[in-house]
Amino acid sequence: MLPFSTLISIDKTAKTPIFLQIASGLTENIRRGIIQAGAQLPGTRTMADALGLHRKTVVAAYEELLAQGWLETQNSRGTFVSQKLPEIKPIPLKKRLPEAPTIKKAGFPFKADPLLQLPLVKSSNALSFNDGFPDVRIAPWDALSRAYRTALRQGFRKNLLFYGETTGEPSLRQAMTDYLRESRGLPIDLDNVLITRGTMMAIHLAVQCIVQPGEVVVVGKVSYTSCNLIIRQSGATLMTVPVDEHGIDVEAIEELCQKTPVRMVYVTPHHQHPTTVMMPAERRVRLLQLAKKYSFCILEDDYDYDFHYNSNPILPLAAADTNQNVVYVGSLSKVFSPALRIGYVVAPKEVIEAMANLRRIIDRQGDNLLESAVAVLFRDGEMRRHLKKAQKIYHRRRDLFCEMLKTELGNVLEFSKPTGGLAVWARFDPAFPLTEVARKSRENGLWISDGLHYGPGLNATRLGFAAVNEEEIERGMGILKGVFG
């Protein structure tokens, strides 16, 4: 008889039931050819004695393998390894099994879209001056945890555990409707709001529903890279106009409109991405006038409206839009955490309905439980308290960050102190290529972007200050300063 006590490893402290450990051990030895197809296994009592277990445990293991087809019984003869298994050559017990080959190539014609083959930026708790992420350490996780537990307990009664609305969980839609009306002056109701999994989904849905292949979409010469990717991948024609110290050049947009029909203009007027400059009121009014005159859609991405430090923010374009030309998108990821994949779209009802219909075949719906829990944070005032707290913290960090940039690195970079947002747009001296600066910084424990995805020849990048506290800012500045000797 084979040494089953050696072949089958039993761990009585493991969570896996012992009968399943026996079954797994037997199937592994059958796969490896140590136990041959057609071989007779010991009776359950004999096997139990060999393994030092109760006979009922072995009976359960055998029954499991019989049900799976690994074993078969023969009348009056006993239990055997199934003859229907493929022939497997025996291998020595101590010989290491070859690793399974990695499946890389498809067996059918396939070509990946080169547009989508861009490096994926990941964030972590390592020291970094990132693109402008919030500090996840100050988010009200305990309050969210309590709200999520409440949603779980009430999930069945409130229909949160079933298929729901493609427009988003109704309680969060209502909470966002109320919040956007109050904080941004948007003249909307529930039918004008769609909840998405972050801003990128919101932009994707808007472009897919509004823009046809070949139609022109205008963005700034420096703009949000992911949005540009979405536009190009949709088959639209991407055209750029200059960006100056007041944001996107509106007169250049009109010049384009006079030459070719424009379907959509993408803007980040509150803090232009990536440069952080704010579009003044007169330029906003002019852009709305052009949208009415030339009948194009303005896709307004207000990614960090909630953080402003010098004065009250200028209201969004959507708040002053009387002709329904603006589709407004935003996200709670910059408010709470990048892991909280909740974004939103504000648009005319017919556009929201079309986007919800498209969303249905992409993602069906959002996370009802999470959306319900976040709605509770709005209802109980927790989200407003967090925003007020975060605003004060980020304001202090911005001031320290900019002061140290000026005193420690003013000889190698230029920047304008942003009036809001979570990052600084820094333009480095051409004598110091940013790719090398970023590489050396990473080698010394500080991550910064090399800025290449913002466009060639800029030698500039966003340096985020919100996710680092005062001690980390000073430490990071020390590393960055050391890179320049």
C-alpha positions in Angstrom: 0.0 0.0 0.0 1.2 3.5 -0.8 2.3 5.6 2.1 -0.9 7.7 2.2 0.1 9.4 5.5 3.1 10.9 3.7 1.3 11.6 0.4 -1.7 13.4 2.0 -0.9 16.4 4.2 -3.5 17.1 6.9 -3.6 20.5 8.7 -6.2 20.3 11.5 -5.7 24.1 12.2 -6.6 25.1 8.7 -10.1 26.5 7.8 -10.5 24.0 5.0 -12.5 20.9 6.2 -10.3 17.8 6.7 -12.4 15.7 4.3 -11.7 18.3 1.5 -8.0 18.2 2.4 -8.1 14.4 1.9 -9.9 14.8 -1.4 -7.5 17.5 -2.6 -4.5 15.4 -1.6 -5.8 12.4 -3.5 -6.6 14.3 -6.7 -3.2 16.0 -6.6 -1.5 12.6 -6.5 -3.7 11.2 -9.3 -2.8 14.2 -11.4 0.8 13.7 -10.8 0.6 10.0 -11.7 1.6 8.7 -8.4 -1.8 7.0 -8.0 -2.6 5.4 -11.3 -5.9 5.4 -13.2 -7.7 2.2 -12.3 -5.8 1.7 -9.0 -7.8 0.4 -6.1 -7.8 2.6 -3.0 -7.8 1.2 0.5 -11.1 0.8 2.3 -12.4 3.7 4.3 -11.5 2.1 7.6 -7.9 1.2 6.5 -7.4 4.7 5.1 -8.7 6.3 8.3 -6.3 4.2 10.3 -3.4 5.2 8.0 -4.3 8.9 8.4 -5.2 8.8 12.1 -8.7 10.1 11.4 -12.3 9.0 12.0 -13.7 6.7 9.3 -16.6 9.1 8.6 -14.2 11.8 7.5 -12.7 9.4 4.9 -16.2 8.3 3.8 -17.0 12.0 3.2 -13.8 12.5 1.2 -14.5 9.4 -1.0 -18.1 10.5 -1.6 -16.8 13.9 -2.7 -14.4 12.3 -5.2 -17.1 10.0 -6.4 -19.4 12.9 -7.1 -16.6 14.7 -9.0 -15.9 11.7 -11.1 -12.3 11.0 -9.8 -13.3 7.7 -8.2 -15.7 4.9 -9.1 -17.0 1.9 -7.1 -17.2 -1.6 -8.4 -19.7 -4.0 -6.8 -18.2 -6.1 -4.0 -14.7 -5.1 -5.1 -14.2 -1.6 -3.6 -13.3 1.9 -4.6 -11.0 2.6 -7.6 -9.5 5.6 -9.4 -11.7 6.2 -12.5 -10.5 4.6 -15.7 -11.8 7.6 -17.7 -9.0 9.9 -16.5 -6.3 10.7 -19.1 -3.2 8.7 -18.9 -0.6 10.4 -16.7 3.0 9.2 -16.4 4.3 8.7 -12.9 7.0 11.1 -11.7 9.3 10.8 -8.7 8.0 12.1 -5.4 10.8 14.6 -4.9 10.9 15.9 -8.5 9.6 19.5 -8.8 6.7 20.0 -11.1 7.4 22.3 -14.1 5.6 25.6 -13.8 2.6 26.0 -16.0 3.3 28.1 -19.1 2.1 31.7 -19.2 -0.6 32.1 -21.7 0.4 35.2 -23.7 -0.8 34.8 -27.3 -4.4 34.3 -28.3 -5.3 31.5 -30.6 -7.2 33.9 -32.9 -6.3 37.0 -34.8 -6.0 39.9 -32.2 -4.5 43.3 -32.2 -4.5 45.5 -29.1 -5.5 49.2 -29.5 -2.1 51.1 -29.3 -4.0 54.2 -28.0 -4.7 52.3 -24.8 -1.2 51.0 -24.2 -0.2 53.8 -21.7 1.5 53.2 -18.4 -0.9 52.9 -15.5 -0.2 55.3 -12.6 -0.7 53.7 -9.2 -0.7 55.4 -5.9 0.4 54.1 -2.6 1.4 55.2 0.9 5.0 55.8 -0.3 6.2 59.4 -0.1 5.1 61.2 -3.3 4.2 64.6 -4.7 1.5 63.1 -6.9 -0.9 64.4 -9.5 -3.2 65.9 -6.9 -4.8 63.1 -4.8 -6.5 63.7 -1.4 -5.1 62.5 1.9 -6.9 59.3 2.5 -5.8 59.3 6.2 -8.1 62.2 7.0 -11.3 60.8 5.4 -14.1 59.8 7.8 -13.7 56.0 7.4 -15.3 55.2 10.7 -18.5 57.1 9.7 -18.5 55.4 6.3 -18.0 52.0 8.0 -21.0 52.6 10.2 -23.1 53.8 7.2 -22.1 50.7 5.2 -23.0 48.4 8.0 -26.4 50.1 8.2 -26.8 49.6 4.4 -25.9 45.9 4.8 -28.4 45.4 7.6 -31.2 47.2 5.7 -30.1 45.9 2.2 -32.9 43.4 1.7 -35.7 45.7 3.0 -34.4 48.6 0.9 -33.8 46.6 -2.2 -30.1 47.3 -2.1 -29.1 43.7 -2.8 -30.8 43.4 -6.2 -30.5 44.9 -9.6 -31.3 48.6 -9.3 -31.4 51.8 -11.3 -28.8 52.3 -14.1 -28.8 56.0 -13.1 -27.6 55.2 -9.6 -28.9 54.5 -6.1 -31.8 56.9 -5.7 -30.8 58.1 -2.2 -27.4 59.2 -3.4 -28.8 60.8 -6.6 -31.1 62.8 -4.3 -28.3 63.7 -2.0 -26.1 64.8 -4.9 -28.9 66.8 -6.4 -29.4 68.7 -3.2 -25.7 69.2 -2.6 -25.0 70.4 -6.1 -27.9 72.8 -6.0 -26.7 74.3 -2.7 -23.0 74.3 -3.2 -22.8 75.1 -7.0 -26.1 76.8 -7.8 -27.0 74.2 -10.4 -30.8 74.5 -11.3 -31.4 70.8 -11.4 -33.7 68.0 -10.1 -33.3 64.3 -9.8 -33.8 63.5 -13.5 -30.7 65.6 -14.3 -28.2 63.4 -12.2 -26.5 60.2 -13.1 -24.1 58.4 -10.7 -21.1 56.7 -12.3 -17.9 54.9 -11.2 -15.7 58.0 -11.2 -15.1 60.9 -13.6 -13.6 58.8 -16.4 -16.7 56.7 -16.8 -18.7 60.0 -16.8 -16.5 61.4 -19.6 -16.6 58.2 -21.5 -20.4 58.0 -21.4 -20.8 61.6 -22.4 -18.4 61.3 -25.4 -20.0 58.1 -26.6 -23.5 59.4 -26.4 -23.0 62.9 -27.8 -20.1 62.7 -30.3 -20.2 60.7 -33.5 -17.0 59.3 -35.1 -15.3 61.9 -37.1 -16.9 64.9 -35.3 -14.6 67.5 -33.8 -13.9 67.7 -30.1 -11.7 70.6 -28.8 -9.4 70.5 -25.8 -6.6 72.6 -24.5 -3.1 72.0 -26.0 -2.2 70.8 -22.5 -5.2 68.9 -21.1 -6.3 65.9 -19.1 -4.6 63.0 -20.8 -7.2 60.4 -20.0 -9.9 62.5 -21.5 -7.9 62.9 -24.7 -7.6 59.2 -24.8 -11.3 58.7 -24.4 -12.0 61.1 -27.2 -9.5 59.6 -29.6 -10.6 56.1 -28.9 -14.2 57.0 -29.7 -13.2 57.8 -33.2 -13.8 61.6 -32.8 -11.4 64.1 -34.3 -9.4 65.7 -31.5 -8.3 69.3 -32.0 -6.4 71.5 -29.6 -6.3 75.3 -28.9 -3.7 77.2 -26.7 -3.9 77.5 -22.9 -2.7 80.7 -21.3 -2.7 82.1 -17.8 -6.5 82.3 -17.9 -7.2 78.8 -19.1 -8.3 77.6 -22.5 -8.2 80.2 -25.3 -11.9 80.9 -26.1 -11.2 83.1 -29.1 -9.2 80.3 -30.7 -12.2 78.1 -30.2 -14.3 80.5 -32.2 -11.7 80.6 -35.0 -12.1 76.8 -35.2 -15.8 77.0 -35.2 -15.7 79.4 -38.2 -13.7 76.8 -40.1 -15.3 73.5 -39.1 -18.3 72.3 -37.2 -17.4 71.6 -33.5 -19.4 69.1 -31.6 -17.9 69.3 -28.1 -15.4 71.4 -26.1 -13.8 69.9 -23.0 -12.9 72.3 -20.2 -11.7 72.3 -16.6 -12.5 76.0 -15.9 -12.2 76.0 -12.1 -8.6 74.7 -12.1 -7.4 74.0 -15.6 -5.8 70.5 -15.7 -2.9 70.3 -15.5 -1.9 73.9 -15.1 -4.3 74.8 -12.3 -5.2 78.3 -13.6 -8.7 79.5 -13.2 -10.9 80.7 -16.1 -12.1 84.3 -15.3 -15.8 85.2 -15.5 -15.7 87.1 -18.8 -14.1 84.2 -20.6 -16.7 81.8 -19.1 -19.5 84.0 -20.4 -17.9 84.2 -23.8 -17.6 80.4 -24.0 -21.3 80.0 -23.1 -22.2 82.5 -25.9 -20.1 80.5 -28.4 -21.8 77.2 -27.4 -25.2 78.8 -28.1 -24.1 80.4 -31.3 -22.4 77.3 -32.8 -24.5 74.7 -31.0 -21.7 72.7 -29.4 -21.7 70.8 -26.1 -19.4 72.0 -23.3 -18.2 69.1 -21.3 -17.3 70.8 -18.0 -15.0 68.6 -15.7 -15.1 70.2 -12.2 -12.8 67.7 -10.6 -11.8 69.7 -7.5 -14.3 72.5 -7.1 -14.7 71.8 -3.4 -11.2 73.0 -2.6 -10.6 76.7 -2.9 -8.4 78.8 -0.5 -8.3 82.5 -1.5 -12.0 83.4 -1.8 -15.3 82.0 -2.8 -15.0 80.0 -6.0 -16.6 81.1 -9.3 -19.7 79.1 -9.9 -19.5 76.5 -12.6 -20.4 77.1 -16.3 -23.3 74.8 -15.7 -24.8 77.2 -13.1 -25.0 80.0 -15.7 -26.0 77.9 -18.6 -29.5 78.9 -19.8 -29.4 77.1 -23.1 -28.7 73.6 -21.8 -25.3 73.4 -23.6 -23.3 72.2 -20.6 -22.7 68.6 -19.4 -21.2 68.8 -16.0 -19.1 66.0 -14.5 -17.4 65.5 -11.1 -16.2 63.0 -8.6 -16.1 62.2 -4.9 -12.7 60.5 -5.4 -10.9 63.8 -4.9 -13.0 64.5 -1.8 -12.7 61.2 -0.1 -10.3 58.7 -1.7 -9.4 57.4 -5.1 -10.7 54.0 -4.0 -14.2 55.5 -3.6 -15.3 55.1 -7.3 -18.2 57.5 -7.3 -18.6 60.1 -10.0 -21.6 62.0 -11.3 -23.0 63.7 -14.4 -25.4 66.6 -14.6 -27.1 67.1 -17.9 -30.5 67.5 -19.6 -32.9 64.7 -18.9 -32.7 63.2 -22.4 -28.9 63.1 -22.2 -29.0 61.4 -18.8 -31.4 58.8 -20.1 -29.2 58.0 -23.1 -26.1 57.8 -20.9 -27.9 55.5 -18.5 -29.0 53.2 -21.3 -25.4 53.0 -22.5 -24.1 52.5 -19.0 -26.4 49.5 -18.7 -24.4 47.4 -21.2 -21.0 48.5 -19.7 -21.5 48.2 -16.0 -25.3 47.7 -15.5 -25.3 49.8 -12.3 -23.1 51.0 -9.5 -22.5 49.6 -6.0 -25.9 50.1 -4.4 -24.6 49.4 -0.9 -21.7 51.9 -1.2 -23.8 54.5 -2.8 -26.4 54.2 -0.1 -23.7 54.5 2.6 -22.3 57.7 1.0 -25.8 59.1 0.9 -26.0 58.6 4.6 -22.8 60.7 5.0 -24.4 63.5 3.1 -27.7 63.2 5.1 -26.0 63.2 8.5 -23.7 66.1 7.6 -20.5 64.0 7.8 -19.5 64.8 4.2 -19.8 68.6 4.8 -17.8 68.3 8.0 -15.1 66.4 6.2 -14.9 69.0 3.4 -14.6 71.8 5.9 -11.8 70.0 7.8 -10.0 69.0 4.6 -10.2 72.5 3.2 -8.3 73.9 6.3 -5.7 71.1 6.2 -5.0 71.4 2.5 -4.9 75.2 2.7 -2.1 75.0 5.3 -0.3 72.4 3.2 -0.5 74.5 0.1 1.0 77.5 1.8 3.9 75.5 3.2 4.5 73.6 0.0 4.6 76.7 -2.1 6.8 78.6 0.4 9.3 75.7 0.3 9.2 75.4 -3.5 10.1 79.1 -3.6 12.8 79.1 -1.0 14.4 75.7 -1.7 13.8 75.2 -5.4 13.1 78.7 -6.8 16.3 78.6 -8.8 15.4 75.5 -10.8 11.6 75.8 -11.3 8.8 78.3 -11.8 5.2 78.0 -10.6 2.2 80.1 -9.7 0.5 79.6 -6.4 -2.8 77.9 -7.1 -6.0 79.5 -5.7 -7.4 76.1 -5.1 -7.1 72.4 -5.9 -4.6 69.9 -4.7 -1.5 70.4 -6.8 1.0 72.9 -8.2 2.0 73.1 -11.9 5.8 73.3 -11.8 7.9 74.2 -14.9 11.5 73.0 -14.5 14.6 74.7 -15.9 15.4 73.0 -19.3 19.0 72.4 -17.9 17.4 69.7 -15.7 15.4 67.2 -17.8 12.4 66.2 -15.7 12.8 62.5 -16.7 16.2 62.5 -14.9 14.9 64.5 -12.0 12.0 62.1 -11.5 14.3 59.1 -11.8 16.8 60.4 -9.2 14.0 61.4 -6.9 12.5 57.9 -7.0 15.9 56.4 -6.3 16.0 58.5 -3.1 12.5 57.7 -1.9 10.3 60.4 -3.4 7.9 59.7 -6.3 7.1 62.5 -8.8 5.8 62.3 -12.3 8.2 62.9 -15.2 5.4 64.9 -16.9 5.7 63.2 -20.3 2.0 62.3 -20.5 1.2 66.0 -20.4 2.9 66.5 -23.8 6.4 66.7 -25.3 8.8 69.5 -24.7 7.0 70.9 -21.6 9.5 69.8 -18.9 6.7 70.4 -16.4 4.6 68.4 -14.1 2.0 68.5 -11.3 3.3 68.3 -7.8 0.6 67.3 -5.4 0.6 68.7 -1.8 -2.7 67.5 -0.3 -1.7 63.8 0.3 1.4 64.7 2.3 1.5 66.2 5.8 3.9 69.0 6.9 6.7 66.6 8.0 6.4 64.7 4.7 6.5 67.9 2.7 9.7 69.0 4.4 11.2 65.5 3.9 10.2 65.4 0.2 11.5 68.9 -0.4 14.8 67.8 1.1 15.0 64.8 -1.3 14.0 67.0 -4.3 16.6 69.7 -3.4 19.3 67.0 -3.1 18.6 65.9 -6.7 19.9 69.3 -7.9 23.0 69.1 -5.8 
